[in-house]
Amino acid sequence: MSLYETFKLSLKNILSSKMRTFLTMLGIIVGCAAVIVIMGVGTGMENYMRDQFASLGSDLLTVTITGRGTNRSVSEDDMYELVEENSEYLDMISPYVTMSGVKLDNEINYSTSVTGVNEYYFAMRDLAVSEGRGLEYMDMVNRSQVCVIGEYLNQTYYDGDAIGQTIRVSGHALTIVGIMEQQDDDEDQDEGCTDDCIYLPYTTAARWSYTGTVSTYYITVVDEDTADTAADIVETMLFSVFQDDDYYAVISMTELLDTLTSMINVVVTVLAFIAGISLLVGGIGIMNIMLVSVTERTREIGIRKALGAKERTILSQFVIEAAMTSALGGIIGIVLGEIISSVGSVVVQGMLDADLTISPTPSAIGLSFGISAGIGVLFGYLPAKRAAALNSIDALRYD
């Protein structure tokens, strides 16, 4: 019997009892769908995190110095020099000083995000000024009392005409010289949004702060692939000063993203392994039904062997039948997994208001199908071997 005829006969036997075949495939269907959805969730979460980190600056190093009060210190000039001397790895640097306590129009008490930065900060964070100008080098040198505000403050408190007007921060007057380009959607414009912010020269902010010093720096790297090397350069310099890594912290966004991605992959792998148990159960179901099928078709097997069918022919027929059953279940499971992923993406985006898409990868689909077909071969071999080993005389006499 040719391979084509074997496939044709196996398909006929599968379709002869549709309900039993479907129930046999159920474990495979559920297992494949679960694996597809779980791995799709993992891929979606990884893509979502990469997008979020990209908006924060995946090429960014955050340096925090806590060693103030010791007899050792690092000045802004030291940090600038470090970046300049390692220009092949480090690109731009901006001191970062946060403040709080804002009083608008001398009457309205209002709290917003107030940050001291330098002239490079906007380029580092891919921010743009829509009106007026940004912060300049001479603003740092002269400790100018100027600022750039977000579009929310411009529209809410200055009716879109804030350039040249005055805003008070912790009792100090600042002249508004620039308006940031709007970042949030119009419907997201509310107190505390991204556009509710004020940027002023870091030298001015440091002078007005309690310590009068800078303890946080943002540094961009030339290439994300060498972010670890760039971080090591900064850490080496700081350690040479403080001789203790408890006095500083260097956080690489790329390293943090890799760590989070690894954690997600571990969780997804464990969940996929648990979902894969359904495939094992499905395989046992296929073996069970194939054993029943062998018993039911004992006389048929005896007739075929009496007519000259070889053991390998009987063996291949039952193995192919089991593999086709399992593979068909895998295909249905893949389709079901794709449907659940599509519906789940819509539900998640609606509930969490996040651009998170459950996206199964081709490798996940291929892996699910391969495992489902392999399980059919593996668990179908024992019944097939039993069928092939039947004695033709005994099989013909079976009632």
DAMO-V958663 format. One record per residue. PSI is psi in radians with two decimals (none if undefined). OMEGA is omega as a letter, one per 30 degrees, with the letter a starting at -180 (999 if undefined). Layout:
<<PSI,OMEGA> <PSI,OMEGA>>
//
This chain:
<<2.30,a> <2.86,l> <-0.66,l> <-0.80,l> <-0.64,l> <-0.77,l> <-0.77,a> <-0.75,l> <-0.69,l> <-0.75,l> <-0.69,l> <-0.74,l> <-0.64,l> <-0.76,a> <-0.22,a> <-0.40,l> <1.41,a> <-0.77,a> <-0.77,l> <-0.68,l> <-0.75,a> <-0.78,l> <-0.59,l> <-0.67,a> <-0.18,a> <-0.76,l> <-0.69,l> <-0.74,a> <-0.87,a> <-0.77,a> <-0.82,a> <-0.77,l> <-0.74,a> <-0.76,l> <-0.76,l> <-0.84,a> <-0.78,a> <-0.81,l> <-0.55,l> <-0.68,l> <-0.75,l> <-0.78,l> <-0.73,l> <-0.74,l> <-0.69,l> <-0.78,l> <-0.69,l> <-0.76,l> <-0.69,l> <-0.68,l> <-0.73,l> <-0.73,l> <-0.58,l> <-0.66,l> <-0.52,l> <-0.43,a> <1.51,a> <-0.20,l> <0.38,a> <2.41,l> <2.31,l> <2.06,a> <2.12,l> <2.17,a> <2.07,a> <0.14,a> <0.26,l> <2.51,a> <-0.24,l> <3.09,l> <0.10,l> <2.58,l> <2.81,l> <2.16,a> <2.97,l> <-0.66,l> <-0.63,l> <-0.72,a> <-0.71,l> <-0.74,a> <-0.66,l> <-0.79,a> <-0.72,a> <-0.69,a> <-0.33,a> <0.82,a> <-0.31,l> <-0.29,l> <-0.64,a> <2.39,a> <-1.30,a> <2.77,a> <2.52,l> <2.17,l> <2.72,a> <1.95,a> <2.12,l> <2.55,l> <2.95,l> <2.75,l> <1.66,a> <2.41,l> <2.04,a> <2.42,l> <0.40,l> <0.10,a> <-0.66,a> <2.05,l> <2.15,a> <2.36,a> <2.28,l> <3.12,l> <2.04,a> <2.12,a> <2.38,l> <2.14,a> <3.11,l> <-2.98,a> <-0.25,a> <-0.24,a> <-0.76,a> <-0.71,l> <-0.65,l> <-0.65,a> <0.18,l> <0.79,l> <2.65,a> <2.67,l> <2.15,a> <-0.51,l> <2.61,l> <-2.48,a> <2.91,l> <-2.97,l> <2.55,a> <2.88,a> <-0.75,a> <-0.41,l> <-0.62,l> <-0.80,a> <-0.77,a> <-0.01,a> <0.86,a> <2.53,l> <1.19,l> <2.88,l> <2.83,l> <2.25,a> <2.86,l> <2.87,a> <-0.52,l> <-0.82,l> <-0.67,a> <-0.78,a> <-0.67,a> <-0.71,a> <-0.19,a> <0.20,l> <0.63,l> <0.20,a> <1.03,a> <-0.31,a> <2.22,l> <-0.19,a> <3.01,a> <2.45,l> <2.51,a> <2.26,l> <2.01,a> <0.71,l> <-0.02,a> <2.42,a> <2.36,l> <2.40,l> <2.24,a> <2.05,a> <-0.18,a> <2.67,l> <2.24,l> <2.59,l> <2.41,a> <2.35,a> <-0.70,l> <2.78,l> <2.81,a> <-0.69,a> <-0.28,l> <0.00,a> <1.84,a> <2.92,a> <2.28,a> <0.01,a> <3.09,a> <-0.57,a> <0.03,l> <1.40,a> <2.81,l> <2.30,l> <2.33,l> <2.90,l> <2.38,a> <-0.53,l> <-0.66,l> <-0.79,a> <-0.70,l> <-0.67,l> <-0.61,a> <-0.26,a> <2.98,a> <-0.67,a> <-0.48,a> <0.27,a> <2.95,l> <2.23,a> <-0.11,a> <2.41,l> <2.51,l> <2.29,l> <2.28,l> <2.60,l> <2.70,a> <-0.73,a> <2.26,a> <-0.50,a> <-0.39,l> <0.39,a> <-0.65,l> <-0.72,l> <-0.73,l> <-0.74,l> <-0.69,l> <-0.66,l> <-0.78,l> <-0.77,a> <-0.69,l> <-0.74,l> <-0.79,a> <-0.65,l> <-0.62,l> <-0.43,l> <-0.87,a> <-0.37,a> <0.39,a> <2.10,a> <0.02,l> <-0.23,a> <0.01,a> <2.87,l> <2.32,l> <2.00,a> <2.13,l> <2.17,l> <-0.65,l> <-0.77,l> <-0.70,l> <-0.71,l> <-0.75,l> <-0.68,l> <-0.81,l> <-0.68,l> <-0.71,l> <-0.72,l> <-0.75,l> <-0.73,a> <-0.65,l> <-0.81,a> <-0.79,a> <-0.70,l> <-0.75,l> <-0.78,a> <-0.69,l> <-0.63,l> <-0.73,l> <-0.75,l> <-0.57,l> <-0.31,l> <-0.58,l> <-0.62,l> <-0.68,l> <-0.77,l> <-0.72,l> <-0.68,l> <-0.71,l> <-0.66,l> <-0.70,l> <-0.76,l> <-0.73,a> <-0.81,a> <-0.54,l> <-0.62,l> <-0.71,l> <-0.72,a> <-0.69,l> <-0.75,l> <-0.76,a> <-0.54,a> <0.41,a> <-0.80,a> <-0.70,l> <-0.73,l> <-0.72,l> <-0.75,l> <-0.77,a> <-0.69,l> <-0.60,l> <-0.50,l> <0.04,l> <0.10,l> <2.33,a> <2.85,a> <-0.70,a> <-0.50,l> <-0.80,l> <-0.76,a> <-0.84,a> <-0.62,a> <-0.82,a> <-0.62,l> <-0.78,l> <-0.69,l> <-0.74,l> <-0.73,a> <-0.70,l> <-0.71,l> <-0.82,a> <-0.75,a> <-0.70,l> <-0.71,l> <-0.66,l> <-0.72,l> <-0.79,l> <-0.71,l> <-0.67,l> <-0.80,l> <-0.78,l> <-0.71,l> <-0.69,l> <-0.74,l> <-0.82,l> <-0.68,l> <-0.76,a> <-0.81,l> <-0.72,a> <-0.64,l> <-0.76,l> <-0.76,a> <-0.80,a> <-0.77,a> <-0.62,l> <-0.70,a> <-0.73,a> <-0.13,a> <0.78,a> <2.50,a> <1.13,a> <2.05,a> <2.21,l> <1.87,a> <1.69,l> <2.40,a> <2.73,l> <-0.60,l> <-0.68,l> <-0.71,l> <-0.80,l> <-0.70,l> <-0.76,a> <-0.79,a> <-0.75,a> <-0.74,l> <-0.73,a> <-0.77,l> <-0.72,l> <-0.67,l> <-0.68,l> <-0.75,l> <-0.78,a> <-0.87,a> <-0.22,l> <-0.22,a> <-0.74,a> <-0.88,l> <-0.66,l> <-0.71,l> <-0.66,l> <-0.71,l> <-0.76,a> <-0.48,a> <-0.05,a> <2.44,l> <2.29,a> <-0.67,a> <-0.84,l> <-0.66,a> <-0.68,a> <-0.51,a> <-0.06,a> <2.38,a> <none,999>>
//
